Amino acid sequence: MDIDRREFLQQSTLAAGSLILPNGMIKKSMNVKKRLAMVGTGSRGPGTWGKPILQTYGDLVEFVGLCDINPGRVEYAKKYIGADCKTYTDFDLMLSETKPDTVIVTTVDATHHEFIIKALNAGVDVITEKPLTTDEVKVQKILDAERKSGKKVIVAFNYRHNPHATKLKEILAAHRVGKITSVDFHWYLNVYHGADYFRRWHAFVNRSGSLWVHKATHHFDLLNWWIDSDPVEVMAYAQLNHYGKNNSFRGTSCRTCDYKNTCKFYWDITKNQEYVNTYVNNEKYDGYIRDSCVFRNEIDIWDKMSAQIVYANGVTVNYSLTTYSPYEGWKTSFNGMNGRIDTWEDIPFLDEAVDQAGHHAAEMNQNANEKPDGFNDIFIMDNFSKKGEHVYVPKYNSGHGGADSRLHEKIFRNPTGENPNKIMAGTRDGVMSCIIGIAARKSLALNRPIRIADLIDIPPSPTRGA
């Protein structure tokens, strides 16, 4: 339709004038907060993805909904987080009413896929705690849903963001000791932290996928990232030697046990007020006992695990996980064509002694000072050399060695910034880590090596291009 010059100028003036808004309106338009919803309000959700996120990034995000099957627990989580939002026991209702931009999934591992897929189908991005999921069928359903939705899943592999792990990645990416041919990686859980998995829902394969999946997914992701390749085959060995039925006495929970005075694994949950508020006070709703006996006969996960993993680039890995060690820490060694890299963390005969009873609580503390406390050592030695090189990395004692705060900063403050060595983990990373644990379970059941290509439709790549 034709318009005369006067009408054109009037409309142009109005259009230009619409850009000149009162200061308050401009500020409001620029400060639209990302709408977050969380499902699963045990200790990890509110403690890692709730309270610290709202405290640090409240200018950027807001919680519009919290959901849990336990109504008492979700109400306490709201109070603990300091959120001003509605609580739900129905996830579908929360999705439809709150219309979040991002859903944070921190439920029991075996249910991750349910909430990830529903969020993706609703056109919502997802941040999920590790592991991505617990079996290959659920893996494929998540992959199909993400491909169809066009939305994004971030898997919370915080260990990548630990300065120690990040520096090791940089050294490996620079090919400091040439082509890597083999790796030894050993993780030790002490009798405080390790035992705690056997008190909780993690003690059952149908809920956690076993520690092959729930815990080792962290380790397998680090290996995949460090090696910069995909796994192609897994052969595994494991036993339940220490916990479960391997004891002469047992109870139902520590609080009601007749062996409080004789059991070395007796744990008084009432000394932790947050656990009392989160779990003990809300047992009446769903019957979940947080301080169950570590010697229950029905426990069916393994407490001693080892695996051999072959990668598409030819690297072989020897891996082990022990859950009843006197100390907590890890050691890893990379054998290259031109030398070797050794590094470790919290090994008493290599580092200063740490408080083993309080080790995990300190590591999980989201509010500790971010100043470094000591150093981690990466030792590099070239073939034919007489002396090696030490690379000292500042050590942090909170939030998984400073990893949590760095991951949060990347997700919420700087999501479009640099991504060195592809440090941010997506669905493919989540798949390739949990699928090693899933393959390990199958290897145990069938007593033979398991090929990754037989489980998922992602062809293993010799290089991830990190």
DOMAR-636268 format. One record per residue (C-alpha): residue number from 1; residue in three letters; chain; x, y, z. Coordinates in Angstrom, 2 decimals, always signed. Each point is the difference from the previous one (the first is absolute). Layout:
// residues N
resi,resn,chain,xx,yy,zz
NUM,Ala,A,X,Y,Z
...
***
This chain:
// residues 466
resi,resn,chain,xx,yy,zz
1,Met,A,+0.00,+0.00,+0.00
2,Asp,A,+1.34,+3.46,-0.92
3,Ile,A,+0.45,+2.66,+2.71
4,Asp,A,+0.82,+3.70,-0.40
5,Arg,A,+3.22,+1.65,+1.27
6,Arg,A,-1.65,+1.56,+3.08
7,Glu,A,-1.46,-3.33,+1.14
8,Phe,A,+3.35,-1.70,-0.61
9,Leu,A,+1.81,+2.56,+2.16
10,Gln,A,-2.59,-0.32,+2.76
11,Gln,A,+0.33,-3.78,+0.08
12,Ser,A,+3.81,+0.22,-0.11
13,Thr,A,+0.02,+2.46,+2.89
14,Leu,A,-2.23,-2.29,+2.05
15,Ala,A,+2.22,-2.96,-0.78
16,Ala,A,+3.13,+1.87,+1.02
17,Gly,A,-1.68,+1.34,+3.09
18,Ser,A,-0.89,-3.50,+1.10
19,Leu,A,+3.70,-0.61,+0.57
20,Ile,A,+0.18,+2.82,+2.55
21,Leu,A,-1.40,-1.63,+3.13
22,Pro,A,+0.04,+1.05,+3.63
23,Asn,A,+3.13,-1.23,+1.79
24,Gly,A,-1.93,-2.48,+2.09
25,Met,A,-1.58,-1.57,-3.08
26,Ile,A,+3.36,-0.29,-1.74
27,Lys,A,+1.50,-1.65,+3.07
28,Lys,A,-2.89,-2.41,+0.25
29,Ser,A,+0.22,-0.96,-3.67
30,Met,A,+3.72,-0.64,+0.32
31,Asn,A,-0.27,-2.00,+3.22
32,Val,A,-2.39,-2.75,-1.01
33,Lys,A,+1.03,-2.87,+2.21
34,Lys,A,+0.34,-3.57,-1.17
35,Arg,A,-2.79,-2.10,+1.44
36,Leu,A,+1.27,-3.12,+1.78
37,Ala,A,-1.96,-2.99,+1.26
38,Met,A,+1.49,-2.88,+1.98
39,Val,A,-1.18,-3.57,+0.38
40,Gly,A,+1.53,-2.05,+2.82
41,Thr,A,+0.65,+1.79,+3.30
42,Gly,A,+2.23,-2.33,+1.99
43,Ser,A,+3.33,+1.39,+1.19
44,Arg,A,+1.70,+0.38,-3.41
45,Gly,A,-2.68,+2.09,-1.70
46,Pro,A,-0.49,+2.75,+2.60
47,Gly,A,+3.61,-0.17,+1.23
48,Thr,A,+1.76,+0.23,-3.37
49,Trp,A,-2.58,+1.33,-2.47
50,Gly,A,-2.36,+1.92,+2.27
51,Lys,A,+1.31,+2.19,+2.77
52,Pro,A,+3.44,+0.84,-1.47
53,Ile,A,-1.52,+0.78,-3.40
54,Leu,A,-2.61,+2.37,+1.41
55,Gln,A,+2.53,+1.68,+2.28
56,Thr,A,+2.60,+0.53,-2.72
57,Tyr,A,-2.10,+0.42,-3.14
58,Gly,A,-3.25,+1.43,+1.36
59,Asp,A,+0.42,+2.95,-2.35
60,Leu,A,-0.19,-2.39,-2.96
61,Val,A,-2.30,-2.84,+1.05
62,Glu,A,-3.10,-0.72,+2.03
63,Phe,A,-1.58,-3.23,+1.16
64,Val,A,-3.57,-0.28,-1.23
65,Gly,A,-0.65,-3.54,+1.28
66,Leu,A,+1.37,-2.80,+2.16
67,Cys,A,-1.22,-3.59,-0.30
68,Asp,A,+0.46,-3.19,+2.00
69,Ile,A,-2.08,-3.09,+0.69
70,Asn,A,+0.36,+0.81,+3.70
71,Pro,A,-2.11,+3.07,+0.90
72,Gly,A,+1.78,+0.62,+3.29
73,Arg,A,+3.44,-0.17,-1.55
74,Val,A,-0.84,+2.42,-2.81
75,Glu,A,-1.45,+2.51,+2.44
76,Tyr,A,+3.15,-0.11,+2.09
77,Ala,A,+2.10,+0.38,-3.16
78,Lys,A,-1.88,+3.18,-0.88
79,Lys,A,+0.82,+1.43,+3.42
80,Tyr,A,+3.63,-1.13,-0.14
81,Ile,A,+0.56,+1.43,-3.49
82,Gly,A,-1.77,+3.24,+0.82
83,Ala,A,-2.18,-0.26,-3.09
84,Asp,A,-3.26,+1.85,-0.48
85,Cys,A,-1.88,-2.49,-2.14
86,Lys,A,-2.66,-2.67,+0.05
87,Thr,A,+0.82,-3.61,+0.94
88,Tyr,A,-1.35,-3.08,-1.77
89,Thr,A,-0.19,-3.76,+0.27
90,Asp,A,-1.20,-0.23,-3.63
91,Phe,A,+2.75,+0.75,-2.54
92,Asp,A,-2.37,+0.33,-2.97
93,Leu,A,-2.05,+2.57,+1.88
94,Met,A,+3.11,+1.96,+0.92
95,Leu,A,+1.13,+0.06,-3.64
96,Ser,A,-3.36,+1.22,-1.28
97,Glu,A,-0.57,+2.61,+2.71
98,Thr,A,+3.48,+1.49,+0.37
99,Lys,A,+1.26,-0.19,-3.60
100,Pro,A,+3.70,-0.05,+0.96
101,Asp,A,+2.89,+0.77,-2.33
102,Thr,A,+2.13,-2.72,+1.61
103,Val,A,-0.79,-3.06,+2.11
104,Ile,A,+2.63,-1.24,+2.45
105,Val,A,-0.24,-3.77,+0.54
106,Thr,A,+1.37,-1.31,+3.32
107,Thr,A,-2.21,-3.02,+0.62
108,Val,A,+0.88,-3.67,+0.54
109,Asp,A,+2.23,-0.99,-2.93
110,Ala,A,-2.37,-2.57,-1.47
111,Thr,A,-2.66,+2.70,-0.48
112,His,A,+2.19,+2.64,-1.69
113,His,A,-1.16,-1.01,-3.46
114,Glu,A,-3.67,+0.51,+0.87
115,Phe,A,+0.44,+3.65,+0.93
116,Ile,A,+2.64,+0.78,-2.63
117,Ile,A,-2.26,-1.31,-2.77
118,Lys,A,-3.11,+1.77,+1.29
119,Ala,A,+1.87,+3.29,+0.23
120,Leu,A,+1.46,-0.37,-3.50
121,Asn,A,-3.41,-0.88,-1.44
122,Ala,A,-1.35,+3.17,+1.61
123,Gly,A,+2.68,+2.07,-1.73
124,Val,A,+2.07,+0.55,+3.15
125,Asp,A,+3.78,-0.22,+0.42
126,Val,A,+1.34,-2.36,+2.69
127,Ile,A,+2.83,-0.06,+2.52
128,Thr,A,+0.29,-3.50,+1.43
129,Glu,A,+2.14,-1.37,+2.77
130,Lys,A,+2.25,-2.87,-0.96
131,Pro,A,-0.51,-2.71,-1.06
132,Leu,A,-2.08,+0.82,-3.06
133,Thr,A,-1.97,-3.21,+0.57
134,Thr,A,+0.45,-3.66,+0.98
135,Asp,A,-0.50,-2.31,-3.00
136,Glu,A,+0.37,-0.01,-3.76
137,Val,A,-3.75,+0.06,-0.73
138,Lys,A,-0.42,+3.23,+1.96
139,Val,A,+3.14,+1.39,-1.65
140,Gln,A,-1.52,-0.49,-3.44
141,Lys,A,-3.30,+1.57,+1.04
142,Ile,A,+1.81,+3.12,+1.23
143,Leu,A,+2.02,+0.23,-3.21
144,Asp,A,-3.15,-0.29,-2.11
145,Ala,A,-1.83,+2.63,+2.05
146,Glu,A,+2.85,+2.51,-0.16
147,Arg,A,+0.39,-0.43,-3.75
148,Lys,A,-3.71,+0.52,-0.53
149,Ser,A,-0.37,+2.96,+2.37
150,Gly,A,+2.98,+2.09,-1.07
151,Lys,A,+0.54,+0.92,+3.65
152,Lys,A,+3.18,-0.58,+1.99
153,Val,A,+1.02,-2.25,+2.88
154,Ile,A,+2.95,+0.96,+2.23
155,Val,A,+1.41,-2.83,+2.12
156,Ala,A,+1.51,+1.26,+3.26
157,Phe,A,+3.49,-1.48,-0.27
158,Asn,A,+1.49,+2.35,+2.55
159,Tyr,A,+3.30,-1.90,+0.36
160,Arg,A,+1.13,+1.33,-3.40
161,His,A,-0.01,+3.47,+1.55
162,Asn,A,+2.26,-0.95,+2.91
163,Pro,A,+3.23,+1.97,-0.74
164,His,A,+2.02,-3.20,+0.47
165,Ala,A,-1.99,-1.91,-2.64
166,Thr,A,-0.08,+3.00,-2.32
167,Lys,A,+3.77,+0.48,+0.13
168,Leu,A,+0.57,-3.68,-0.67
169,Lys,A,-2.24,+0.31,-3.06
170,Glu,A,+2.04,+2.95,-1.27
171,Ile,A,+3.24,-1.97,+0.37
172,Leu,A,-1.44,-3.01,-1.81
173,Ala,A,-1.50,+2.15,-2.76
174,Ala,A,+3.47,+1.48,-0.58
175,His,A,+1.35,-3.57,-0.51
176,Arg,A,+2.66,+0.63,+2.62
177,Val,A,+1.10,-3.67,+0.10
178,Gly,A,-1.02,-0.87,-3.54
179,Lys,A,-2.79,-2.33,-1.02
180,Ile,A,-1.68,-1.57,+3.04
181,Thr,A,-0.16,-3.79,-0.19
182,Ser,A,-1.32,-1.13,+3.39
183,Val,A,-1.44,+1.38,+3.25
184,Asp,A,-0.31,-1.27,+3.56
185,Phe,A,-2.76,+1.67,+2.02
186,His,A,-0.83,-1.02,+3.57
187,Trp,A,-2.58,+1.61,+2.28
188,Tyr,A,-0.26,-0.64,+3.73
189,Leu,A,-3.09,+0.73,+2.09
190,Asn,A,+0.65,-0.09,+3.73
191,Val,A,-2.02,-1.86,+2.64
192,Tyr,A,-1.97,+3.17,+0.74
193,His,A,-1.00,+1.23,-3.46
194,Gly,A,+0.11,-3.41,-1.67
195,Ala,A,-2.21,-1.56,+2.63
196,Asp,A,-2.57,+2.75,-0.40
197,Tyr,A,-0.99,-1.24,-3.47
198,Phe,A,-1.08,-3.26,+1.64
199,Arg,A,-2.31,+1.83,+2.44
200,Arg,A,-1.96,+1.69,-2.76
201,Trp,A,-2.06,-0.81,-3.09
202,His,A,+3.31,-0.31,-1.87
203,Ala,A,+0.38,-3.51,+1.48
204,Phe,A,-2.40,-1.43,-2.61
205,Val,A,+0.77,-0.53,-3.67
206,Asn,A,-3.55,+0.79,-1.09
207,Arg,A,+0.26,+3.49,+1.50
208,Ser,A,+3.63,+1.10,-0.47
209,Gly,A,+1.21,-2.29,-2.76
210,Ser,A,+2.63,-0.99,+2.63
211,Leu,A,+3.15,+1.97,+0.74
212,Trp,A,+1.20,-1.01,-3.46
213,Val,A,-2.47,+2.63,-1.19
214,His,A,-0.77,+2.36,+2.88
215,Lys,A,+3.57,+0.60,+1.20
216,Ala,A,+2.28,-1.27,-2.74
217,Thr,A,-1.77,+2.09,-2.65
218,His,A,+2.06,+2.91,+1.39
219,His,A,+3.20,-1.96,-0.53
220,Phe,A,-0.93,-1.31,-3.43
221,Asp,A,-0.88,+3.50,-1.16
222,Leu,A,+3.41,+1.25,+1.14
223,Leu,A,+1.67,-2.86,-1.86
224,Asn,A,-1.99,+0.65,-3.18
225,Trp,A,+0.82,+3.72,+0.21
226,Trp,A,+3.68,-0.45,+0.85
227,Ile,A,+0.56,-2.69,-2.63
228,Asp,A,-2.14,+1.91,-2.54
229,Ser,A,-1.54,-3.13,-1.46
230,Asp,A,-3.02,-2.28,+0.32
231,Pro,A,-0.06,-3.41,+1.70
232,Val,A,-0.56,-3.00,-2.26
233,Glu,A,+0.20,-3.01,+2.35
234,Val,A,-0.25,-0.74,+3.72
235,Met,A,+0.92,-3.06,+2.03
236,Ala,A,-0.90,+0.18,+3.69
237,Tyr,A,+0.44,-1.82,+3.29
238,Ala,A,-1.70,+0.75,+3.31
239,Gln,A,-1.12,-1.48,+3.30
240,Leu,A,-1.89,+0.95,+3.15
241,Asn,A,+2.62,-0.88,+2.62
242,His,A,-0.43,+2.42,+2.86
243,Tyr,A,-3.53,+1.40,+0.37
244,Gly,A,-3.42,-1.61,-0.39
245,Lys,A,-0.23,-3.59,+1.15
246,Asn,A,+3.72,-0.09,+0.85
247,Asn,A,-0.45,+0.52,+3.72
248,Ser,A,-1.13,-2.06,+2.98
249,Phe,A,-2.56,+2.57,+1.20
250,Arg,A,-2.29,+2.61,-1.49
251,Gly,A,-2.87,+2.30,+0.82
252,Thr,A,-2.58,+2.09,-1.84
253,Ser,A,+1.34,+3.48,+0.67
254,Cys,A,+2.78,+1.40,+2.17
255,Arg,A,-2.50,+1.81,+2.22
256,Thr,A,-1.79,-3.19,+0.98
257,Cys,A,+2.94,-2.42,-0.09
258,Asp,A,+0.90,-2.31,+2.91
259,Tyr,A,+3.68,+0.16,-0.99
260,Lys,A,+0.61,+3.73,+0.38
261,Asn,A,+2.79,-0.55,+2.49
262,Thr,A,+1.84,-2.68,-1.97
263,Cys,A,-0.47,+0.86,-3.68
264,Lys,A,+2.81,+2.09,-1.45
265,Phe,A,-2.40,+1.24,-2.65
266,Tyr,A,-2.54,+1.41,+2.43
267,Trp,A,-0.97,+3.49,-1.18
268,Asp,A,-2.11,+2.43,+2.01
269,Ile,A,-2.09,+1.92,-2.52
270,Thr,A,-1.48,+2.15,+2.76
271,Lys,A,+3.32,+1.87,+0.26
272,Asn,A,-0.64,+1.48,-3.45
273,Gln,A,-2.94,+2.39,+0.27
274,Glu,A,-0.33,+0.46,-3.75
275,Tyr,A,-0.38,-3.76,-0.45
276,Val,A,-2.55,-0.10,+2.80
277,Asn,A,-2.00,+2.76,-1.68
278,Thr,A,+0.32,-1.51,-3.46
279,Tyr,A,-0.41,-3.70,+0.72
280,Val,A,-0.86,-1.01,+3.57
281,Asn,A,-2.88,+2.45,+0.39
282,Asn,A,-1.50,-1.12,-3.31
283,Glu,A,+0.26,-3.79,+0.20
284,Lys,A,-3.73,-0.14,+0.70
285,Tyr,A,-0.77,+1.04,-3.58
286,Asp,A,+1.93,-2.59,-2.01
287,Gly,A,+1.78,-2.28,+2.48
288,Tyr,A,+3.47,+0.86,-1.25
289,Ile,A,+2.61,-0.72,+2.73
290,Arg,A,+3.20,+2.00,-0.46
291,Asp,A,+2.00,-1.89,+2.68
292,Ser,A,-0.72,-3.56,-1.10
293,Cys,A,+2.34,-2.81,+1.03
294,Val,A,+3.02,-0.48,-2.28
295,Phe,A,-0.28,-3.75,+0.61
296,Arg,A,-3.53,-0.53,-1.29
297,Asn,A,-0.37,-3.37,-1.69
298,Glu,A,-1.84,+1.51,-2.97
299,Ile,A,+2.88,+2.25,-1.13
300,Asp,A,+0.91,-1.06,-3.55
301,Ile,A,+2.65,+2.46,-1.22
302,Trp,A,+3.73,-0.76,+0.05
303,Asp,A,+2.58,+1.51,+2.35
304,Lys,A,+3.16,-1.06,-1.89
305,Met,A,+0.18,+0.67,-3.74
306,Ser,A,+2.57,-0.12,-2.76
307,Ala,A,-0.22,+0.33,-3.77
308,Gln,A,+2.07,+0.01,-3.13
309,Ile,A,-1.16,+2.55,-2.56
310,Val,A,+1.17,+0.16,-3.63
311,Tyr,A,-0.34,+3.32,-1.82
312,Ala,A,-0.50,+0.74,-3.69
313,Asn,A,+3.43,+1.68,-0.19
314,Gly,A,+1.73,-3.12,+1.33
315,Val,A,+0.44,+1.10,+3.62
316,Thr,A,-0.63,-2.69,+2.63
317,Val,A,-1.07,+0.84,+3.55
318,Asn,A,+0.29,-1.95,+3.23
319,Tyr,A,-2.62,+1.36,+2.43
320,Ser,A,-0.92,-0.87,+3.56
321,Leu,A,-2.37,+1.28,+2.68
322,Thr,A,+0.22,-1.06,+3.66
323,Thr,A,-2.66,+1.07,+2.51
324,Tyr,A,+1.55,-1.03,+3.34
325,Ser,A,+3.43,+1.60,-0.06
326,Pro,A,+1.52,+1.57,+3.14
327,Tyr,A,+0.55,+3.19,-2.03
328,Glu,A,-1.80,+1.83,-2.80
329,Gly,A,+1.74,+1.16,-3.14
330,Trp,A,+1.14,-1.03,-3.47
331,Lys,A,+3.06,-0.72,-2.12
332,Thr,A,+0.42,-0.02,-3.75
333,Ser,A,+2.90,-0.61,-2.37
334,Phe,A,+0.26,+0.62,-3.74
335,Asn,A,+2.55,-1.95,-1.99
336,Gly,A,+1.07,+1.83,-3.17
337,Met,A,+2.38,-0.80,-2.83
338,Asn,A,+2.41,+2.63,+1.30
339,Gly,A,-0.53,-0.18,+3.77
340,Arg,A,-2.44,-0.38,+2.86
341,Ile,A,-2.29,+2.22,+2.09
342,Asp,A,-0.90,-0.87,+3.60
343,Thr,A,-2.37,+1.91,+2.24
344,Trp,A,-2.09,-0.62,+3.09
345,Glu,A,-2.21,+1.63,+2.57
346,Asp,A,-0.31,-0.51,+3.77
347,Ile,A,+2.20,-3.10,+0.20
348,Pro,A,+1.45,+0.04,+3.56
349,Phe,A,+3.43,-1.41,-0.86
350,Leu,A,+0.34,+2.54,-2.84
351,Asp,A,-1.85,+2.98,+1.50
352,Glu,A,-0.55,+1.42,+3.46
353,Ala,A,-2.47,-2.00,+2.08
354,Val,A,-3.62,+1.20,-0.08
355,Asp,A,-2.94,-0.48,+2.33
356,Gln,A,-1.57,-3.12,-1.51
357,Ala,A,-3.24,+0.24,+2.00
358,Gly,A,-0.61,+3.58,-1.15
359,His,A,+1.52,-0.33,-3.47
360,His,A,-3.20,-0.26,-2.02
361,Ala,A,-1.88,+2.65,+2.00
362,Ala,A,+2.84,+2.46,-0.64
363,Glu,A,+0.04,-0.87,-3.69
364,Met,A,-3.74,+0.59,-0.29
365,Asn,A,+0.03,+3.33,+1.87
366,Gln,A,-1.30,+2.62,-2.42
367,Asn,A,+0.68,+2.92,+2.33
368,Ala,A,+3.69,-0.52,+0.80
369,Asn,A,+2.60,+2.64,-0.82
370,Glu,A,+1.19,-0.29,-3.60
371,Lys,A,+3.62,+0.71,+0.92
372,Pro,A,+2.36,-2.88,-0.89
373,Asp,A,+1.28,-2.19,+2.78
374,Gly,A,+3.13,-1.74,-1.23
375,Phe,A,+0.76,-1.52,-3.39
376,Asn,A,-0.59,-3.12,-2.06
377,Asp,A,+3.02,-1.45,-1.78
378,Ile,A,+0.14,-1.14,-3.63
379,Phe,A,+3.31,-1.81,-0.57
380,Ile,A,+1.30,-0.30,-3.56
381,Met,A,+3.03,-2.03,-1.00
382,Asp,A,+1.39,-0.33,-3.50
383,Asn,A,+1.57,-3.20,-1.29
384,Phe,A,+3.80,-0.11,+0.49
385,Ser,A,-0.08,+2.95,+2.41
386,Lys,A,+1.53,-0.13,+3.47
387,Lys,A,-2.42,+2.37,+1.69
388,Gly,A,-3.66,+0.77,-0.40
389,Glu,A,-2.02,+3.19,-0.05
390,His,A,-2.53,+0.98,+2.68
391,Val,A,-3.04,+2.08,-0.93
392,Tyr,A,-1.67,+1.35,+3.13
393,Val,A,-3.70,+0.86,-0.20
394,Pro,A,-1.74,+2.04,+2.74
395,Lys,A,-2.22,-2.24,+2.12
396,Tyr,A,-3.46,+1.00,+1.21
397,Asn,A,-1.80,-1.89,+2.74
398,Ser,A,-3.64,+0.87,-0.67
399,Gly,A,-2.63,-0.71,-2.61
400,His,A,+1.81,-3.00,-1.52
401,Gly,A,+3.36,+1.75,+0.08
402,Gly,A,-1.36,+3.30,-1.29
403,Ala,A,-1.71,-1.72,-2.93
404,Asp,A,-3.62,+0.77,+0.94
405,Ser,A,+0.39,+3.78,+0.03
406,Arg,A,+1.83,-0.05,-3.33
407,Leu,A,-2.69,-2.16,-1.62
408,His,A,-2.75,+2.25,+1.39
409,Glu,A,+1.76,+3.11,-1.29
410,Lys,A,+0.25,-1.47,-3.48
411,Ile,A,-3.64,-1.06,-0.11
412,Phe,A,-1.66,+3.04,+1.52
413,Arg,A,+2.34,+2.99,-0.42
414,Asn,A,+1.96,-0.82,-3.11
415,Pro,A,-1.92,-2.54,-2.09
416,Thr,A,+1.15,+1.32,-3.38
417,Gly,A,+3.63,+0.65,+0.96
418,Glu,A,+3.07,-2.03,-0.80
419,Asn,A,-0.20,-3.77,+0.31
420,Pro,A,+3.67,-1.07,+0.25
421,Asn,A,+0.60,-3.65,-0.85
422,Lys,A,-3.78,-0.39,-0.21
423,Ile,A,-0.24,+0.01,+3.78
424,Met,A,-3.80,+0.28,+0.02
425,Ala,A,-1.65,-3.43,-0.17
426,Gly,A,-3.09,-0.71,-2.05
427,Thr,A,-2.14,-3.02,-0.73
428,Arg,A,+2.66,-1.82,-2.01
429,Asp,A,+2.45,+0.32,+2.88
430,Gly,A,-2.64,-1.23,+2.41
431,Val,A,-0.72,-2.98,-2.23
432,Met,A,+3.63,-0.97,-0.49
433,Ser,A,+0.70,+0.06,+3.73
434,Cys,A,-3.02,-1.88,+1.32
435,Ile,A,+0.14,-2.53,-2.85
436,Ile,A,+3.38,-1.25,+1.29
437,Gly,A,-1.60,-0.84,+3.36
438,Ile,A,-3.00,-1.55,-1.74
439,Ala,A,+2.35,-2.10,-2.13
440,Ala,A,+1.90,-1.01,+3.15
441,Arg,A,-3.22,-1.34,+1.56
442,Lys,A,-0.73,-1.97,-3.15
443,Ser,A,+3.54,-1.33,-0.10
444,Leu,A,-0.43,-1.30,+3.54
445,Ala,A,-3.31,-1.65,-0.86
446,Leu,A,+1.27,-1.62,-3.21
447,Asn,A,+3.65,-0.52,+1.02
448,Arg,A,+1.33,+1.42,-3.24
449,Pro,A,+1.09,+3.30,-1.55
450,Ile,A,-2.83,+2.33,-1.06
451,Arg,A,+0.24,+2.18,-3.09
452,Ile,A,-1.42,+3.52,+0.37
453,Ala,A,-1.31,-0.05,-3.59
454,Asp,A,-2.36,-2.81,+1.01
455,Leu,A,-1.67,+2.24,+2.59
456,Ile,A,-0.50,+3.42,-1.62
457,Asp,A,-0.28,+1.51,-3.48
458,Ile,A,+2.91,+2.45,+0.34
459,Pro,A,+3.03,-1.31,-1.91
460,Pro,A,+3.09,+0.19,+2.26
461,Ser,A,+2.40,+2.67,-1.27
462,Pro,A,+3.82,-0.24,+0.24
463,Thr,A,+0.10,+3.70,+0.89
464,Arg,A,-2.52,+2.31,+1.64
465,Gly,A,+1.70,+3.11,-1.32
466,Ala,A,+0.35,+1.56,+3.44
***
